[in-house]
Amino acid sequence: MKRFLTFLLLSAFSLSCFAQEQKTITGTLRDETTGNPIPSATVSVKGTKSATTSDANGNFRIRTNVANP
C-alpha cells in the first residue's frame, strides 16, 4: 500500500510539472507619437514559437501555451 501511495504521489507531481495552459493574448498596436494603428506588424511571445501579425487596424490575437506558474 505504501508503494502504491508513493507511486500515486509521484505520478500526480509529474503530471503537474508538464501541464500547460492555453492563453489568448489580444491587443492593439498604435504609434506612440500619432496614435495611429500599426498594421502588418509581427507580434510574438518571447521564448516561444508563437507569433501573429496585426490587422489593418493594429489589432492582434495570439494563442500560446504557457507553463503553469
C-alpha beads as a LAMMPS data file, in Angstrom:
LAMMPS data file: protein, C-alpha beads

69 atoms
68 bonds

1 atom types
1 bond types

-500.0 500.0 xlo xhi
-500.0 500.0 ylo yhi
-500.0 500.0 zlo zhi

Masses

1 110.0

Atoms # bond

1 1 1 0.000 0.000 0.000
2 1 1 2.846 2.383 0.817
3 1 1 4.418 1.766 -2.607
4 1 1 1.114 2.473 -4.308
5 1 1 0.682 5.789 -2.483
6 1 1 4.252 6.784 -3.294
7 1 1 3.683 5.913 -6.953
8 1 1 0.419 7.851 -6.983
9 1 1 2.015 10.959 -5.459
10 1 1 4.982 10.843 -7.858
11 1 1 2.632 10.408 -10.834
12 1 1 0.497 13.382 -9.793
13 1 1 3.592 15.528 -9.304
14 1 1 4.982 14.530 -12.715
15 1 1 1.731 15.380 -14.477
16 1 1 1.506 18.780 -12.814
17 1 1 5.048 19.618 -13.936
18 1 1 4.153 19.006 -17.574
19 1 1 0.710 20.613 -17.536
20 1 1 0.313 23.633 -19.765
21 1 1 -2.375 26.220 -20.038
22 1 1 -3.571 27.710 -23.329
23 1 1 -3.596 31.528 -23.188
24 1 1 -5.028 34.038 -25.656
25 1 1 -3.418 37.478 -25.703
26 1 1 -5.131 40.337 -27.545
27 1 1 -4.263 43.961 -28.069
28 1 1 -3.910 46.903 -30.424
29 1 1 -0.637 48.311 -31.718
30 1 1 -0.524 52.090 -32.040
31 1 1 2.184 54.576 -32.956
32 1 1 3.426 56.277 -29.788
33 1 1 3.537 59.741 -31.365
34 1 1 0.487 59.870 -33.621
35 1 1 -1.725 57.205 -32.038
36 1 1 -2.380 55.719 -35.480
37 1 1 -2.775 51.920 -35.674
38 1 1 0.232 49.899 -36.849
39 1 1 -0.897 47.351 -39.468
40 1 1 1.047 44.236 -40.538
41 1 1 3.406 44.239 -37.531
42 1 1 4.645 40.892 -36.210
43 1 1 3.800 40.174 -32.576
44 1 1 5.499 37.258 -30.807
45 1 1 5.754 35.762 -27.334
46 1 1 9.363 35.842 -26.182
47 1 1 10.836 32.405 -25.603
48 1 1 8.181 30.619 -27.707
49 1 1 7.404 29.981 -31.354
50 1 1 4.033 31.741 -31.051
51 1 1 3.638 34.687 -33.429
52 1 1 0.959 36.564 -35.352
53 1 1 0.523 39.709 -37.460
54 1 1 -1.611 42.734 -36.603
55 1 1 -4.553 43.523 -38.892
56 1 1 -5.262 46.778 -40.776
57 1 1 -6.494 48.398 -37.526
58 1 1 -3.457 47.292 -35.492
59 1 1 -5.410 44.587 -33.661
60 1 1 -3.819 41.231 -32.887
61 1 1 -4.741 37.958 -31.191
62 1 1 -2.166 35.342 -30.321
63 1 1 -2.593 31.944 -28.672
64 1 1 0.257 30.350 -26.812
65 1 1 0.977 27.602 -24.323
66 1 1 2.286 28.992 -21.068
67 1 1 3.703 26.696 -18.398
68 1 1 1.854 26.778 -15.095
69 1 1 3.485 29.154 -12.609

Bonds

1 1 1 2
2 1 2 3
3 1 3 4
4 1 4 5
5 1 5 6
6 1 6 7
7 1 7 8
8 1 8 9
9 1 9 10
10 1 10 11
11 1 11 12
12 1 12 13
13 1 13 14
14 1 14 15
15 1 15 16
16 1 16 17
17 1 17 18
18 1 18 19
19 1 19 20
20 1 20 21
21 1 21 22
22 1 22 23
23 1 23 24
24 1 24 25
25 1 25 26
26 1 26 27
27 1 27 28
28 1 28 29
29 1 29 30
30 1 30 31
31 1 31 32
32 1 32 33
33 1 33 34
34 1 34 35
35 1 35 36
36 1 36 37
37 1 37 38
38 1 38 39
39 1 39 40
40 1 40 41
41 1 41 42
42 1 42 43
43 1 43 44
44 1 44 45
45 1 45 46
46 1 46 47
47 1 47 48
48 1 48 49
49 1 49 50
50 1 50 51
51 1 51 52
52 1 52 53
53 1 53 54
54 1 54 55
55 1 55 56
56 1 56 57
57 1 57 58
58 1 58 59
59 1 59 60
60 1 60 61
61 1 61 62
62 1 62 63
63 1 63 64
64 1 64 65
65 1 65 66
66 1 66 67
67 1 67 68
68 1 68 69
